[in-house]
Amino acid sequence: VQLQASGGGLVQAGGSLRLSCAASGTTFGLNAVGWYRQAPGNQREVVARISSDRTAYYADAVKGRFTISRDIRKNTLYLQMNSLKPEDTAIYYCNLVKKTGEYWGQGTLVTVSS
């Protein structure tokens, strides 16, 4: 099982990025999926999740700016990030929770300059 995250980069404040997470060896299906981030010196925190009942959750810090979605046919998870702020700078990780276990992507770095 492998989750490959991509789409990170350097962007100015106010800009947008779309992160992608492609799964191989497994499928996202309708399982719980999410995006987490970890800034230097901080613990990993949840950014956005979709639960198995398809309920979306967003951290207060990103509500109204980020959107999580998945394309079952492409077996890919996305995170659209708009109106980025310097405090969004972090390594972003995708996550999948199945009955067989919990899986993490390798992380993609997002840097937002002021």
C-alpha positions as CSV (number, residue, x, y, z in Angstrom):
1,V,0.0,0.0,0.0
2,Q,1.4,3.4,-0.9
3,L,-0.1,6.9,-0.8
4,Q,1.8,9.4,-2.9
5,A,1.2,13.0,-2.1
6,S,2.1,15.8,-4.5
7,G,1.3,19.4,-5.4
8,G,3.1,21.2,-2.7
9,G,5.4,24.2,-3.4
10,L,6.1,27.8,-2.7
11,V,3.3,30.3,-3.1
12,Q,2.7,33.8,-2.0
13,A,0.1,34.7,0.6
14,G,-3.3,34.8,-1.0
15,G,-2.5,32.2,-3.6
16,S,-3.8,28.7,-4.2
17,L,-2.5,25.2,-4.4
18,R,-4.1,21.9,-5.0
19,L,-2.6,18.9,-3.3
20,S,-3.2,15.4,-4.6
21,C,-2.8,12.0,-3.0
22,A,-2.7,8.9,-5.3
23,A,-3.2,5.5,-3.8
24,S,-1.7,2.3,-5.1
25,G,-2.1,-1.2,-3.7
26,T,-5.4,-0.1,-2.1
27,T,-8.4,2.1,-2.9
28,F,-9.8,5.1,-1.1
29,G,-13.3,4.0,-1.8
30,L,-15.7,5.3,0.8
31,N,-13.3,4.9,3.7
32,A,-12.3,7.7,6.0
33,V,-9.7,9.9,4.4
34,G,-8.0,13.1,5.4
35,W,-5.2,15.6,5.2
36,Y,-3.0,16.5,8.1
37,R,-0.1,18.9,8.4
38,Q,2.9,19.4,10.6
39,A,4.7,22.7,10.9
40,P,8.2,22.9,12.3
41,G,8.2,22.5,16.1
42,N,4.5,21.6,16.1
43,Q,2.6,18.4,16.4
44,R,0.8,16.9,13.4
45,E,-2.8,18.3,13.2
46,V,-5.8,17.5,11.2
47,V,-6.6,19.9,8.4
48,A,-9.7,18.2,6.8
49,R,-11.3,14.8,6.8
50,I,-14.1,12.9,5.2
51,S,-15.5,10.2,7.4
52,S,-16.9,6.9,6.2
53,D,-20.4,8.4,6.3
54,R,-19.1,11.1,3.9
55,T,-19.2,13.8,6.5
56,A,-16.6,16.5,5.9
57,Y,-14.7,18.1,8.8
58,Y,-12.4,21.1,8.6
59,A,-10.2,22.6,11.2
60,D,-11.3,26.1,12.2
61,A,-8.1,27.6,10.8
62,V,-8.9,26.5,7.2
63,K,-12.7,26.6,7.1
64,G,-13.9,28.5,4.1
65,R,-10.5,28.4,2.4
66,F,-9.7,24.7,2.0
67,T,-11.8,21.9,0.3
68,I,-11.2,18.2,0.6
69,S,-12.5,15.9,-2.1
70,R,-11.8,12.5,-3.7
71,D,-12.2,11.0,-7.1
72,I,-13.0,7.3,-6.7
73,R,-12.4,6.5,-10.3
74,K,-9.0,8.1,-10.2
75,N,-8.4,6.7,-6.7
76,T,-7.1,10.1,-5.7
77,L,-7.7,12.4,-2.8
78,Y,-7.4,16.2,-3.2
79,L,-7.1,19.3,-1.0
80,Q,-7.8,22.6,-2.7
81,M,-6.2,25.4,-0.7
82,N,-7.2,29.0,-1.4
83,S,-6.4,32.3,0.2
84,L,-3.2,30.7,1.6
85,K,-1.6,32.3,4.6
86,P,2.0,32.1,5.9
87,E,0.7,30.1,8.9
88,D,-0.4,27.4,6.5
89,T,3.3,26.6,5.9
90,A,3.8,23.0,6.8
91,I,4.3,19.5,5.5
92,Y,1.0,18.1,4.4
93,Y,0.2,14.4,4.8
94,C,-2.7,12.4,3.3
95,N,-4.3,9.7,5.4
96,L,-6.5,6.7,4.8
97,V,-8.2,4.6,7.5
98,K,-9.5,1.1,6.5
99,K,-10.4,-2.0,8.5
100,T,-7.0,-3.4,7.5
101,G,-5.1,-0.4,9.0
102,E,-4.2,3.2,8.8
103,Y,-2.0,4.5,6.0
104,W,0.0,7.8,5.5
105,G,1.5,9.5,2.5
106,Q,5.1,10.7,2.6
107,G,4.2,14.3,2.9
108,T,4.4,17.3,0.6
109,L,5.8,20.6,1.6
110,V,3.8,23.8,1.3
111,T,5.5,27.1,1.9
112,V,3.5,30.3,1.9
113,S,5.5,33.5,1.7
114,S,4.3,36.8,3.1
